């Protein structure tokens, strides 16, 4: 069926959707992205209960999280490329349908292998949502107002990334862990039904490249899988086993294998007009710097966010409720500043806004890393607020640059790279934190402070990449 004939399609000459269709389409984007990102960390708090009820060990239960993340990571780029060919709307709706069905499977899982399999299917469905959401935002908003749409998109990702433990705590306080997945069913059905009517279809394009080969999809999956497993073996497994040589050797071997597969994969992509791995976009200096900024920023965010509970609960002896309320200052500041960042897009260079945002973020992380042993609540709140505000000021302009630098017919590839950069940065941050904990066991605050200082350094590196875009953007124009 021709997408232009479907409800919600837009002509090629239309600059975004009119109201109220725009509000309805963005409601679909907001709710779908919230579910997809939230489920990345939603089950973390329930892992001990899940392992106990399903009679499994802790090491295997970690794959309830890993299966979701890995499945999402390996299909983001293929699904974004598919969206350029068959329509972003179709990929989004199929992804949401699969996510909802897999949530039912996870809710009913009676064994750990069944739950892990359902979580992998959930990850595949979530990838369909995340791979094309930014490309859809580009179609939903007029070009002059795209900054507002990207600000909303960025705010949803940032707040949902950090809200998982809080939402899980609320659900688990009144129900058992299967309800963490049950809540996805009515929301998923509502999003799918509304999306059929409200989401726009791709405008016709004469630039759609040739079909990508199955071998490229396999190489893409193998590269990300090996690198993910290698990093996990070196970092996360090391934290659990004391960083023994066997694990280190296996992790290094997996990483090297991933890099070798990546070399073959990228060589196949090098001269293609619309490659599955968007080398064509990475040749644009502004796009490449934006991707580097994104990886560094999300690495810093994950380092900080994972280190904070250990710092507050273990080193400072605070209660779970107190720690949760304090950490809420971070996403709250993000939600408050993100709309402001959206209004600043277009008035000031994205690279400048991103550089200032990362400077503020780094200052907040540095201040957290230098906390006294027994800080007052206010001393924590303003530092956490700086982190949230700085990240919000960075992310919206950075995502705006990534999406708008790409040609319209490569919006899907740019959208897929947004999710790839986020997951890559978050995985790297988790691995670095696990390595720090392996090298500095015991939670007296030393390892946590070191992690926060390293996070500040990553934020500084991201800010440098962002600031370099100001000069490159002038050349690009």
CORLIN-V295876 format. One record per helix or strand. SS is the DSSP state (hx for helix, st for strand). FROM is the first residue (numbers start at 0). TO is the last residue. If there is no record, write none. Layout:
ss:SS from:FROM to:TO
ss:SS from:FROM to:TO
//
This chain:
ss:hx from:2 to:4
ss:hx from:20 to:40
ss:hx from:43 to:52
ss:hx from:57 to:60
ss:hx from:62 to:85
ss:hx from:87 to:107
ss:hx from:111 to:139
ss:hx from:142 to:171
ss:hx from:178 to:197
ss:hx from:213 to:233
ss:hx from:235 to:240
ss:hx from:244 to:268
ss:hx from:278 to:281
ss:hx from:284 to:314
ss:hx from:319 to:343
ss:st from:344 to:344
ss:st from:347 to:347
ss:hx from:349 to:368
ss:hx from:376 to:404
ss:hx from:407 to:438
ss:hx from:445 to:475
//
